[in-house]
Amino acid sequence: MRLRALLTAGVVIVAIQGLAACGDTAEQDLCAQYADLVSAADELRQLDPLTAKVEELRAASEEFQAELDQLQAVSEGRFDTAISTLRADIDAV
């Protein structure tokens, strides 16, 4: 449950900072990548840590991390602090 709360909080923090720019054509890559991150977070949240196989949890976690990397790459440094905090919180779980 703690991982789910961290993911939700992290995605919300990044969303609040970035969604206002989604109307700008130059920002569409950021918005598309954010949508991919939300999708990866949803997939990870849907896994029950008590019943899911370790391989499933690891794969979903790695996919989320990869999407987070992509979001950080297209955000041009605007979300580095929020993303770094989210990574640290996830690593702590």
NORLIN-V227981 format. One record per backbone hydrogen bond with DSSP energy under -1.0 kcal/mol. NH is the residue of the N-H (numbers start at 1). CO is the residue of the C=O. If there is no record, write none. Layout:
# NORLIN-V227981
NH|CO ; NH|CO
This chain:
# NORLIN-V227981
5|1 ; 6|2 ; 7|3 ; 8|4 ; 9|5 ; 10|6 ; 11|7 ; 12|8 ; 13|9 ; 14|10 ; 15|11 ; 16|12 ; 17|13 ; 18|14 ; 19|15 ; 21|18 ; 22|19 ; 24|21 ; 27|24 ; 28|25 ; 31|27 ; 32|28 ; 33|29 ; 34|30 ; 35|31 ; 36|32 ; 37|33 ; 38|34 ; 39|35 ; 40|36 ; 41|37 ; 42|38 ; 43|39 ; 44|40 ; 45|41 ; 46|42 ; 51|48 ; 52|48 ; 57|53 ; 58|54 ; 59|55 ; 60|56 ; 61|57 ; 62|58 ; 63|59 ; 64|60 ; 65|61 ; 66|62 ; 67|63 ; 68|64 ; 69|65 ; 70|66 ; 71|67 ; 72|68 ; 73|69 ; 74|70 ; 75|71 ; 78|75 ; 83|79 ; 84|80 ; 85|81 ; 86|82 ; 87|83 ; 88|84 ; 89|85 ; 90|86 ; 91|87 ; 92|88 ; 93|90
